[in-house]
Amino acid sequence: MQKYGELLRTLLEKRGIIDEAQAEIFLNPNYERDFHDPFLMRDMEKACVRLYEAVENKEKVVIYADYDCDGIPGAVIFNDLLKLINYKNYEIYIPQRNSEGYGLNLEAIKKFASAGVKLLITIDLGITAVVEVAQAKVDGIDVIVTDHHIPPEILPRAYAILNPKVGQVSKDGTWHDSAESYPEKMLCGAGVAFKFVQGFLKKYGEYFKVRDGAEKWMLDMAGLATLSDMVPLTGENRAIAYFGMKVFRKSPRPGLQKLLAKMNIDQRYISEDDIGFMVTPRLNAASRMDDPMRAFELLATEDVVEGGRLADHLSKINDERKSIVTGIMRDVNKNFEKREVTNVIVIGNPTWRVGVLGLVAGKISDQYKKPVFVWGKDENDCIKGSCRSDGSVSVVELMTATRESFIDFGGHELAGGFTVHEEKIHFLEEALSTTFGKIKRLPSAGSGPAKHDMKSILDVVSMKNWREVEKLGPFGFSNPKPVFLFEGAKIEKIKKFGKNGSGEHLEIVFSDSSRAQPKAVSFFSSVDSFNKPLSEGLPVNLLATFDLSRFRGREELRLRVEDIF
């Protein structure tokens, strides 16, 4: 480890990387070494052969993808493949979030059957669709499920199932690998789609005269989904995100280029934060506010004019989405002035748009540090909602233990969706709060200030050190940006800033014994957002990450505030 500087060594050790061989693998991802053989995934051979047969026999194929920023890039990956091999008899189908909901649905399958579809490939869904897959089979449609969600005990009887978690077995609530399980369990949905394409081209690329390595240009989509879907950025996922970012910065997709230009992001320097805070919300706005096909079309189009039109449209509906969420939060805050906060918060209104309720639940959960369930009414007059956990409990476990209150529910530990009987909605808060007291808690993230990677003084903030920190990227879930603790820093200056003079963000200049005076930014914060009101001259402890801004083409290294106490 001596070949690395002290700062990088310390940060690697914090990540459990203590010898040079591990460090080399982590710091220098390698396509050949870090991407597993796709044929290690159960059913990969079967899936590739079936798709080849469909292409050879000119069968009608449907790619059925989820409507979020995992399923949609996965659909683009498949669209790229079918264009590469010059196959035209296919359709991309993405269900409507509000009217059809998540997953395969029987109505759509009926429609496919009458249109003569012979092969259906799912992206980021289908692992629990036992009834729907059975119906497809009756209607003469073979289904290849590609998914990454936890498989149920009884799997759908699909022609092939590509899911890295299939083959794991549960003992005492923990998962164990069997001989046939794939080495990287935590791929996202588009990651699984990418493995299918990688496998198909490995087997048939030469036959279709596709140049070697052509799938690498699809890594922008696999990387986008890997960062958006919050899967751990370790193992193969780290390699997907790493190479995905490299491709993203050179991606020739006109719609993507137009969207980035609209947001004043220089494509050559796009960061993980730009993807998480700017790109993903605009792509997700399509399903929340309109039709998810608009996001697919933006990513898939080869037409510059259409790309520009779709970029404008997604930006416009994202702004509408923001104002709807702000309006709902205003109602929520009024409601909280006159109510008692219980173990679990349930709040809703038949007029609230179902597509944005996950965002609302997240905001309330952050504010009140409780599990939150938010409901509205969909186009079919059904009470539907989204839930978020504050990390204290699994929302799926909570709903499972209160299943009699729900018509349907699903999700994972920290987030989920649900449908409720109309007559039970007003008793849901009481039922969930009672259950909350009976089920086991998730390991606590701990209260108090966030953990830090290292203590330092402010002169650590330099471009030389940023270049060292940057080597640990891409940052995200399970590989967060390093957090520095600056003890006894003095607030020199506080300035508010924001779009159109809104003043919703803070810029703070700090100083300490080192004479360095770096700027720090805290987004969506005021001087009262921390556990002590901020004022100029106040000595504080600062937790912050490095943040390289390229606003208006000018590079500026600053800090991003995690906490001040």
N, C-alpha and C positions, 0 to 999 in steps of 0.2 A: 504493500500500500504506500510505500515511501515515494513512489513516482508521482503521487497526487499531492496537491497543496494541502495545508492543514485544514482549511475551511471545507474543502470537498471531502477530505478524509472523515472529518467529524460528521458531516451530513450523511455520508454513506454508512458510517457505523450506526447512526440513529435509525437507519433503515435495515439494520441487521446484516449489512454487507461488510465483512471483516477481512476478506482476503482478496488478493489481486485478481485471481481467476473470476470470482463472483463479480468484482467491480468491472472487469472488462466486458463481461456478458451484459451487465446492467447498463453501462455507459455507451456501449457500442452495439446496438441491436443489429442482427445479421439475418437477412431474409432466408437464406438456405438453412441456417442453424435453428432459428427461433420459430419458424412456421412448421408445425407438425405435418406429417403426411396425412392428407385428407382421408385416405383409405383406412386410417386407424379408427375412423368413426363408424359405428355400427350401421349397416344398411347403405353405406356410401356406394358400394359397387352396384347394388340393386337399383339405387336411385339414378345413377349415371346411365346404366343400361336402359332403364325405362324412358328416360328423357331422349336418349339417342333413338330408340325405337319410334317414339312419338314424332321426332323430327323426320326420320326416314319415311314414315308412313303419312306424313303431312297431317297428323291429327290436330284437332283444335285444342290448344293448351291455355289454361287460365293461371295467372300468377296472382294469388289472393294474399294481399299484404295488410298488416296492421296499419292504422291511420296515424301513427306517431313518428317521432324522429329516429326510430329504429327500423320499423317496418318499411317506411317509405324509401330510405336509402337502400334497404335490402331489395326492394322492387326495382330500383334503378340498376342495381348490380345485375339482376336477371335480365332486365331490358337490354343492358349493354351486351350480355352474353348472346342473346337471341339475335341482336343486330350483327354481332361479330360473325356469327355462323350463317347470316343472311336468311334467318327463318322469319316468316311473316304471319303464320297462322296462329297468333296468340293474342291474348287480351290481358291487360293489367286491371285488376279489380281491387279497389280499396273501399271497405264498408264505411257508411256514414256514421260518425260517432253518435249523433243524437238519435237518428231513427232506427239504425240497425244495431248499434252497440258493438262491443268488442267481440272478435272471434268469428268463426264460421257460422253462417246462419242458413236455416233450411230453405228460406225463400230464395236466396241467391243460388243455392244448389239446384232447386227446381228450374230456375231460369237457365242455368248452365246445361242441365240435362236436355232441355227443349232446344237449346242452340247447338246440340251435338258435341259438346265438350267431352274429350276422352281422358284428359290428364289435368289434374288440379294440383298445383304446387303452392303450399302455404309458406308465408314468411312471417316469423315472429308470432305465430299463433298455431292452434290446432292440436296441441298435445293433450288437451282435455276434451276434445270434440268427438267423443265416442259415438253419440247418436248421429251427428252430422256426417261423419265419415262413413258410418254404416249406410246411411241414406244415399250417399254418393255412390257407394259400391252397388247398391240395388239399382241405381240409375245408370250403371255401366261406366262410371267415372273412377279411374284409379287416382288415389290421393297420395302424394308425397308430402309428408309433414316436415317442415324445417322450423324448429322452435328452440327456445333455450329455457323456457319456464320449467318449474319442478313437475316431473311427470306424476300422474295419479297412479294408484295401485293397478287399475285396469287401463291399459293403453288402448287408444283407438286402433281398429284393425285396418290400418292404412297399408298401402302397397309397400311403402318404406317410411321409416321415421329417422330423421337426422336431428338428434338432440344430444349434446355432449353429456347431459345429466342422465340419460337413459343408460342403464348398466351400473349406476350407483345403487347401493342397497342401504336402506335405513335400519340402523340397529340402535335402540335406546335413544331415538331422536337425533342421532348423529349419522352423517353419510359416510359410507365406505365404498371404495372402488372395487368393482369386480374386474375380472381379467379383460372384459370386452369394453370397458368404459374409456372414453376419449381422454387424452392427457390434460387438455385445458377445459375444465368444467364450466368456466365462467364467461364463455363467449356471449356476446349479445346476439340478437336475432339476425342482424345483417352480417355479423361475424360468421354465423352458421351458413347463411346464404353464400357468403364469399367462399367458404370451404367447399361447398357443393360445386360452385363454378370452377374453383381451383382443381377439384377432382375431375370434373367433366373435361376440362381442357388438357389435363395431364393424360387422360385416357384417349380422348378423341380430337385433341387440338390439331394434330398433324393431318388427320383425315379431313377436317374442315379447312385445312390450309390457314390456320390461325398461327400467327408468329409466336414463338416461345416467349413466355413472360407477359403476354398481353393482359392477363388478369391484374397485373400490378397497377394499371391505370384505374382500376376499380377500387383501389385501397382508399381513395379520398372518401368514398361513401361508407366503407367499412369503418374507417377512422372516425368519421363524423358521428356514426351511430354508436361506436364504442365510447366516445366522449360524452355523447348526449344521454346514453342510457345508464350511466353511472355504474358500469361494471368495473371490477378492480383492475387497475392498470399495472398488472403484474403478468409474468409469463408471456404467453402468446398474445394476450391483449395489449401488453406494452409494445410489442413489435407492431401490431396492427395500428395502434395509435401513433407510434413513432413514424412509420412509413406512410401512414394515412395523412399525417400533417405535411410530410415532404411532398406527396402527390397533390394535396389540396392547394399548396402554394403555387403549383404549376398547372392546376387543373384547367383544361380547355373548355369546360362546360360554360356556354354563354349565359345561361340563367344564373348560375352561381356567380359569375363575374359581374353581372349587372346588379345582383343583390348586394355584393360586397361594395361595389362602387356607390350604390345608393346609401350605404351606411358609412361611407368614407373610410373603409378598411382597405389598406394596401394588401392585396392578395399575397404578395411576396413575403409578407411578415405576419400573416394571420397567426394569432395565438389561440391557445385552448380557451382562454377567457372570452375572446371574441366569439368563438363557436358557442360556448355555454350561455353567454349573456345576450348575444346579438343574433346569431344565425338560427340556433335551435328554436327560440321563441317564435320567430317569424315563420319557420316551417310548421311548427305545431299550431300556429294561429289558423292555418288552413282548415284543420279538422275541428277546431274549437268554434270557429266563427263562420265557416263556409263549407267548402268541399275539399277533402284531403287530396283529391286528384290535382288541385292547383299546385300543391307543393311538389308532387311527383313530376308534373309537367315542367315546373321551373328547373328541377335538377336534371331532367331527361332531355329537354329540348335541345335541338341543334340550330335553332333559329334565333339570331341575335335580337330581332325586333320582338318576337314573342317572349324571349327571356326578359327584355326590358319591361314589357307590359306586365308580366307576372311578378317581377320584382316590385314594381310600383303597387300592384294589387296586394301582395302579401304584407308590404310595409304599411299600407293603409288599414288593412283589417287588423294588423297587430296593434296599431294605435287605437282602433276601436276597442279591441280586447282590453287594452290597458285602462281605457276610460270606464268600461263596464265593470272591471274588477275594482277600480277606485270607488265607483258608485255603490257596489255591493258592500265594500269595506266600510263605507260611510254608514250604511244601514246597520251593519254588524256592530260598529262601535256605539251607535245610539242604543241598540238593543242591550248591550252589555252594561249600560249605565243603570239599568233597572232589573238586572237578573243576578242570581247567585251562581258562581262558577263551581260546577261539580267536577268529579273525577274525570269524566269524559264530556266534551262539549258537543252537543248536537244543535245545529241551527239551520234554518232553511226558509224558503219562500217560493211558492209556486211560480212566481214571475222570474226567478233567477235562471239564467242560461246555464244549462247542465254542463256544457263544454268547458266553462271557465272555473268550475267549482273546485277542482284540484288545486288551482293556484290560490283560491280564497282559503281553502282548508290549510294550506301550507303557511300562509300569512298569519292566520289566527293561531295556529299551533306554535309558530315562532314567538308570537306576542305573549301567549298565555302559558306556554310550556305544558300543554296538555294534548292528549289524543283528540282529534277534531273530526266530526262528521258533518258535511254540509250537503243539503239536498235542494233540488228544484224539480220542475216538471218537464219531461221531454215532449217531443212532438206527438207522441202517442198517448199523452196524458198520464204517463207512468211517473211515479216518484222515484227519481234516480239521484245518486250523489257520488261524491268522492270523499275519501278519508285520508288523513295523514297522522302519523304517530310522531310524538316528540322524542321518541327513542326509549320511552319507559316500558313499552309493551308492543307486541306484534298486533297490528290491526286485524290481520287475518285470523289469528288465534282468538281475538276479542269477538269477531263476527261469528266464528265457528261455534264458540261457547254460547252465543245468543242467536243461534241460527233460526229459531222460530219467529224472530222479528223480521227476517229477510225473505224475499222471494228468490234473490240471487245475490252472490257476492264473489269477489276474487281479488287477487293482488299479491303483495308480499309483505314482509314485516312492517315496512315504514309507509306504504301507500297502497290504496286499494279503491275499488269502486263497488257500488251496491245498488240494489233495487229493493224498495220497501212496500209492504202492504199499506194502503192508504189509512186504514183504521189503526195501524200500529205506530205511525210516524210520531205521534205526540207522546208516546210512551217510550220511545227509543232511547232517549237520554238516560232515563231512570234505569232501563234494562241494561244498557252498556255500562253505566256507572257501578251497578251492583256486580256485574260480571268482572269488572276491572279489579275489584277487591279480592276476587277468588283465583285469578290466574297468575302465572309466574311472570316476573318482570324480565325485560331484556337487560343484559349487563349495562350498568349505568355508564353514560359518557362522562359522568362526574360533574359536579357543579363548580362554580368559581371560574377563574380565568382559564383560557385554553392552554393546552400544553405547548411548550416551545422546544425547538431543536437545539438552540444554543443562546447563551447570554452574550451580549456584545455591547460595544459602544458605537455611537452613530457614524464614526468614520469608516465602519465596515461597508457603508453604502457607497460603492464605487463600481464603475463599469467593469473593472478587472474582476471583482468578486461576483458581479452579476453573470459574467461569462462562465464562471465556475458553477454557480447555482443552476444556470440554464442547462448544463450538461445532464441534470437529473430529470429533465422533462421528457415527454409530455406529462404535465401535472393533472391530477384528477383524483378520483376515488381510489383509496389505498396507496396513492403516491401524491400526497398533498404538497403544495409549495412549502418549502422550509419556513418555519416561523421563528423570528428572532425576538428575544426579550431585551429591551433597553430599560434598565432600572434608573430611576432618578432623572429622567429626561425632563427638560423644562419647556413649557409651551411658550414660544416666542410670539407667534402670530396666528390668528384664526380668521379665515375668510370663507364666506359662503359662495357657492357657485352652482350652476345648473342650467339646463336648457331654457332659453328665453327668459333668463334672469329669475328662474324659479327658486334658487337658493336651497335646493333640497340636498345638496352634498356639502361636505366640509373639506377645506384644504388647510392643513395645520403645519406650521414650521416649528421644528423641535431643535433644541440645542443640548449639549452636555459638555463634559470636561475636554472632549476631543476637539472642540471648536468647529466640528462639522455642523451644518444646519440644513439637513435634508427636509424636503417637503414630504408630507404624508397626506393621502386622501382617504376619506371615509364616505362611501356612497350611501345615499338615503339615510343620512344621520343629521342630528342637530347637536348643540352643545349639551343637551339634556339626555342624550341617548346612552350615556355610560353611567357607571355606578357613582360617579361624582360629576357635578356640572363642570364643564370645561371653561377655563378663563385664561387669559394671557398672564404669564408669570407663574402659573401653577406648576409645581413639580409633580410628575406622574410616572407610573410604569407603563411602558408602551409595548404591546405585542403587535408585530407587523411582518408582512412578507415584502419581498422586493417586487417592484412593478415597473416595467419599462413601457412608458407611454410613447406612442408615435403620432400623437395628435397633430393634424395638419402637416404631416411629413417631418416633424421635428422630434428627434429622440431625446427623451428626458427620463432619467432614472429617478424613481421616487419610492416611497413606501406605501403599502396599502394597509390601513389599520385593521387589525383583528379584534383588539380590545384595548381599552385604556382604563387603568384602575389605580 
